Amino acid sequence: MKKLILLLFVTFGLVSFKAIIDGNFTITGTIAGIENGKKVTLERQDETKGIITLDSAIVENGKFTLKGTALEPAIHFIQVADVKGKVAFILEEGKINCILYKDSIGKSKIGGTKNNEDLQSFNFVAMKVQKKMQDFQTVNRQKMTEAQSKQDTVVINQLTADFGKLQKEMVALSTNFLGNNPKSFISVLLVDNMFNNPEVDIEKIKKTYNNLDASLKNTKPGKTIQSKIDSFKSIAIGGIAPDFSAPNPDGTMTSLKASLGKITIIDFWASWCGPCRKENPNVVALYNEFHTKGLNIIGVSLDKDAVKWKEAIAKDNLTWTHVSNLKFWQDPIAELYNIKSIPATFILDAQGKIIARDLRGAELRAKVLSLLGK
């Protein structure tokens, strides 16, 4: 289950590359087919409170206007009453215009300011690539399921490789934009988004960041990226997994170091994560088969509710070691390991070196079998 993350067209607060002096903004919008009196709300996402409403306006003759002061540009949302979905845009100083389509809100158009024009242009191409990725998954979902049930690694690997080509197409889009727009606010977003990749290439991030205009580096997101670079610990295959400690269900502090076996799986999950719970029977079977041969598992939960966490452990019969700080996505272990979606797994050898990651089902069993099956 993916964390709610903004890839530029989804959701998280951001700031601009220039200091705001006046900061006055005007949002002028049109939306056909909406009756007079319907409310339009201006919203943003708060890291702890979720979506919060900042202001509102009333639709009259298919039009609405919002005015205010933007202390610094950030991703915000427009929500129209009784219309499914939200429109993401960059709230900033200037005159912002938008054309909303009530029956296809995702195709709405935002412009008027440089940042929103850049965002609109980038998303136009990015969503085409994303559509190809979604279509590929839809067409091949049954084929992948059958291959996993038959442990057909040839088909699994081929589908994975084909999907990887589409992922590389998205990466290339971002790379090209960064190279051509070193002063664009969108570039800072793209650099920060590089930390969301399953394999974080810190040297590439450093190089890309250094190529940004100095004005971008002095912004809040620019400084955040620098902080991430300074504190980054490698979680790549071949590196040593960072040690951690957290309370187990009984409240006793438990560490990764003390939980290592011949082979150890760090399993990031949560009681509220559907895909995690669906995968749990496979992990239980794996643990029961290989624990006596040296397989250990330490589950790191991104739960907030201790009761639900403990209930899920008992209901799913997860008899291995468990820890959680009960801090949801703000869990320090999840942040340490750059976890942006779950389930997520790291496979370690006896010395704590990462030898594989994010394997599930037949792939995970095949890997463990190759290491402990002899």
C-alpha positions in Angstrom: 0.0 0.0 0.0 1.6 3.2 -1.2 2.1 6.2 1.0 0.3 9.3 -0.1 3.1 11.0 -1.9 3.2 13.8 -4.4 5.2 12.8 -7.5 4.4 16.4 -8.6 0.7 15.6 -9.3 -0.4 14.0 -6.1 0.3 15.5 -2.6 2.8 17.2 -0.3 3.7 20.7 0.8 6.4 22.5 -1.1 7.9 26.0 -1.3 9.2 28.2 -4.0 12.6 29.3 -5.3 12.1 33.0 -4.5 11.4 35.1 -1.5 7.8 36.4 -1.4 7.5 40.1 -0.7 3.8 40.8 -1.2 2.6 37.3 -1.8 -0.8 38.3 -3.0 -2.6 35.7 -5.2 -5.9 35.6 -7.1 -7.3 32.3 -8.3 -9.9 32.7 -11.1 -11.7 29.6 -12.0 -14.4 28.3 -14.3 -16.4 25.1 -14.0 -19.2 24.3 -16.4 -22.3 22.4 -15.3 -22.2 23.3 -11.6 -25.2 25.0 -10.2 -25.0 28.4 -8.4 -24.3 28.3 -4.7 -22.0 25.2 -4.8 -18.9 25.7 -2.6 -15.3 25.5 -3.8 -12.7 25.0 -1.1 -9.0 25.8 -1.0 -7.1 23.0 0.8 -3.7 21.8 1.7 -2.2 18.7 3.2 -0.8 18.9 6.7 1.7 16.2 7.7 -0.1 15.4 10.9 -3.7 16.6 10.4 -4.2 15.5 6.9 -6.2 17.6 4.4 -7.3 20.9 6.0 -9.5 23.7 4.5 -8.0 27.2 4.3 -10.7 29.2 2.4 -13.8 28.8 0.3 -15.8 30.5 -2.5 -19.2 30.2 -4.0 -19.8 29.2 -7.6 -21.8 31.8 -9.6 -22.6 31.4 -13.2 -19.9 28.7 -13.5 -17.2 30.9 -12.1 -15.4 31.4 -8.7 -12.6 33.6 -7.3 -10.3 33.0 -4.3 -7.9 35.7 -3.1 -5.3 35.8 -0.3 -1.7 35.8 0.6 0.8 33.0 -0.1 3.7 33.4 2.3 5.6 30.9 0.2 4.5 28.7 -2.8 3.2 25.2 -1.9 1.1 22.5 -3.3 -2.6 23.1 -2.6 -5.9 21.6 -3.8 -9.2 22.9 -5.1 -12.2 20.8 -4.1 -15.7 21.4 -5.6 -18.7 20.3 -3.6 -20.2 17.0 -4.9 -17.4 16.6 -7.4 -15.2 13.5 -7.0 -11.5 14.2 -6.8 -9.3 17.3 -6.2 -7.2 19.5 -8.4 -3.5 19.9 -7.3 -1.7 23.1 -8.1 1.0 25.4 -6.8 -0.4 28.2 -4.7 1.9 31.2 -5.1 2.1 34.9 -5.7 0.4 36.1 -8.9 -2.7 35.5 -10.9 -3.6 31.8 -11.2 -6.3 30.7 -13.6 -8.0 27.3 -13.7 -10.5 25.5 -15.9 -12.1 22.6 -14.1 -14.1 19.7 -15.6 -16.6 18.3 -13.1 -16.9 15.0 -14.9 -13.1 14.6 -15.5 -11.5 16.6 -12.7 -8.1 15.0 -13.4 -8.0 16.7 -16.8 -8.5 20.2 -15.3 -6.0 22.9 -16.4 -4.1 25.3 -14.2 -1.9 28.1 -15.4 -1.1 31.8 -15.1 2.1 31.6 -13.1 5.5 30.1 -14.1 5.4 27.3 -11.6 1.9 26.2 -12.6 2.7 26.4 -16.3 5.8 24.1 -15.7 3.7 21.7 -13.6 1.0 21.5 -16.3 3.5 20.8 -19.0 5.4 18.2 -17.0 2.2 16.4 -15.9 0.9 16.4 -19.5 3.7 14.1 -20.5 4.1 12.2 -17.2 0.5 11.1 -17.1 0.8 9.6 -20.5 3.7 7.5 -19.2 1.8 6.6 -16.1 -1.2 5.5 -18.2 1.1 3.1 -20.1 2.3 1.7 -16.8 -1.3 1.3 -15.5 -2.4 -0.4 -18.8 0.6 -2.8 -18.6 -0.3 -3.8 -15.0 -4.0 -4.3 -16.0 -3.2 -6.5 -19.0 -0.5 -8.6 -17.2 -2.0 -8.9 -13.7 -3.5 -12.4 -14.3 -0.3 -13.5 -16.1 1.8 -12.4 -13.2 -0.5 -14.1 -10.6 -0.4 -17.4 -12.5 3.4 -17.2 -12.8 3.8 -16.6 -9.1 1.5 -19.5 -8.2 3.6 -21.7 -10.5 6.9 -20.2 -9.3 7.7 -19.5 -13.0 10.7 -17.2 -12.5 11.2 -16.9 -16.3 7.8 -15.2 -16.8 8.1 -13.3 -13.6 11.5 -11.9 -14.5 10.3 -11.0 -18.1 7.3 -9.1 -16.8 9.4 -7.3 -14.3 11.9 -6.3 -16.9 9.2 -5.1 -19.3 7.6 -3.0 -16.6 11.1 -1.7 -15.7 11.4 -0.2 -19.2 8.3 1.9 -18.5 9.7 3.0 -15.2 12.9 4.0 -16.9 10.9 6.1 -19.3 9.5 8.1 -16.4 13.0 8.5 -15.0 14.2 9.8 -18.3 11.4 12.3 -18.4 12.5 13.7 -15.0 16.2 13.6 -16.0 15.6 15.6 -19.1 13.5 18.2 -17.3 16.2 18.6 -14.7 18.8 19.1 -17.3 16.9 21.7 -19.3 15.4 23.6 -16.3 18.0 24.1 -13.6 16.1 27.2 -12.3 12.6 25.8 -12.3 10.8 25.1 -9.0 9.7 21.7 -10.5 13.4 20.7 -10.6 13.6 20.9 -6.8 10.6 18.7 -6.5 12.1 16.2 -8.9 15.4 16.0 -7.1 13.6 15.4 -3.8 11.5 12.7 -5.5 14.7 10.8 -6.3 14.8 9.8 -2.7 11.6 7.9 -3.3 13.2 5.4 -5.7 13.5 1.8 -4.5 17.3 2.1 -5.1 18.5 5.5 -3.9 21.6 6.6 -6.0 23.0 9.1 -3.6 25.9 10.1 -5.8 23.5 10.8 -8.7 21.3 12.9 -6.3 24.4 14.9 -5.2 25.4 15.6 -8.8 21.9 16.6 -9.8 21.4 18.8 -6.8 24.8 20.5 -7.4 23.6 21.4 -10.9 20.6 23.3 -9.6 20.6 27.1 -9.5 21.8 28.5 -6.2 18.4 30.2 -5.6 16.8 26.7 -5.5 19.3 25.4 -3.0 18.4 28.2 -0.5 14.7 27.3 -0.5 13.1 25.2 2.2 12.9 22.1 -0.1 16.5 22.8 -1.3 17.7 22.8 2.3 15.7 19.7 3.1 17.4 17.9 0.2 20.8 19.0 1.5 19.9 17.7 4.9 18.8 14.3 3.4 22.1 14.1 1.6 24.1 14.9 4.7 22.3 12.3 6.8 21.8 9.6 4.2 22.9 6.1 5.1 23.2 3.6 2.3 20.5 1.0 2.2 21.5 -0.3 -1.2 22.2 -4.0 -1.9 25.8 -4.7 -0.7 25.6 -2.2 2.1 25.3 -2.9 5.8 21.7 -2.5 7.1 21.6 0.4 9.6 20.9 -0.9 13.1 17.8 0.2 15.0 16.0 -0.4 18.2 12.3 -0.1 19.0 9.7 -1.5 21.5 8.3 -4.9 20.8 4.6 -5.6 21.6 5.5 -6.0 25.3 7.3 -2.7 25.4 10.8 -4.2 25.6 13.4 -2.5 23.4 14.5 -4.9 20.7 17.3 -4.3 18.1 18.0 -5.5 14.6 21.5 -6.6 15.7 20.1 -8.9 18.4 17.6 -10.3 15.9 20.0 -11.4 13.2 20.1 -15.0 12.0 21.9 -16.7 9.2 19.4 -14.9 7.0 17.2 -12.1 8.3 14.2 -10.4 6.7 13.3 -6.9 7.8 9.6 -6.8 6.9 7.9 -3.3 6.9 4.2 -3.7 7.2 1.1 -2.5 9.1 -2.3 -3.8 10.2 -4.1 -1.4 7.9 -2.1 -2.4 4.8 -4.2 -4.7 2.7 -1.3 -5.9 0.5 0.8 -6.6 3.6 -2.0 -8.7 5.2 -2.5 -10.5 1.9 1.2 -11.4 1.7 1.4 -12.5 5.4 0.4 -16.2 4.8 3.3 -16.6 2.3 5.7 -15.1 4.9 4.3 -17.4 7.6 4.8 -20.4 5.4 8.3 -19.3 4.6 9.2 -18.7 8.2 7.8 -22.1 9.3 9.8 -23.9 6.6 13.2 -22.2 7.1 13.3 -20.8 10.7 15.0 -23.9 12.0 17.6 -23.6 9.3 18.5 -20.1 10.3 15.9 -17.7 8.9 14.8 -14.9 11.3 12.3 -12.1 10.6 11.9 -8.8 12.3 8.6 -7.0 11.5 8.6 -3.2 11.6 5.0 -2.0 11.8 3.9 1.5 10.6 0.8 1.2 12.8 -0.5 4.0 15.1 -2.8 1.9 17.2 -1.1 -0.6 19.5 -4.2 -2.7 19.9 -4.8 -3.1 16.1 -1.1 -3.9 15.7 -1.2 -6.7 18.3 -4.5 -8.0 17.0 -3.0 -8.3 13.5 0.0 -10.2 14.8 -2.2 -12.7 16.6 -4.8 -13.0 13.8 -2.2 -13.6 11.0 -0.1 -15.9 13.3 3.1 -13.9 12.9 5.3 -15.6 15.4 8.6 -13.8 14.7 10.1 -10.7 16.3 8.0 -7.5 16.0 8.8 -3.8 16.8 7.0 -0.5 16.3 7.3 3.1 17.4 3.5 3.5 16.5 4.3 6.7 14.5 2.7 5.7 11.2 4.8 7.0 8.2 6.9 9.1 10.6 8.4 6.0 12.2 12.1 6.7 12.5 13.0 3.2 11.3 10.9 3.7 8.2 12.6 7.1 7.6 16.0 5.6 8.2 15.3 3.0 5.5 13.6 5.5 3.2 10.3 3.5 3.2 7.8 5.2 1.0 5.4 2.2 0.4 4.6 -1.1 2.1 5.0 -4.0 2.1 8.8 -3.5 1.8 11.5 -6.1 2.7 15.2 -6.2 3.1 17.1 -9.6 3.1 20.3 -9.6 5.1 23.1 -12.1 5.6 24.5 -13.1 8.9 26.7 -10.0 9.1 23.7 -7.7 8.4 24.7 -7.0 4.8 21.8 -6.4 2.4 21.7 -9.1 -0.2 18.3 -8.5 -1.7 15.2 -6.4 -1.2 11.5 -6.1 -2.0 11.1 -9.8 -2.9 7.7 -11.4 -2.3 5.9 -14.7 -2.9 7.7 -17.2 -5.1 10.7 -14.8 -5.6 11.3 -14.5 -1.9 11.1 -18.2 -1.3 13.4 -19.0 -4.1 16.0 -16.5 -2.7 15.8 -18.0 0.8 15.9 -21.5 -0.6 19.1 -20.7 -2.5 20.7 -19.4 0.7 19.5 -21.9 3.3 18.1 -24.9 1.3 21.4 -26.7 1.0 
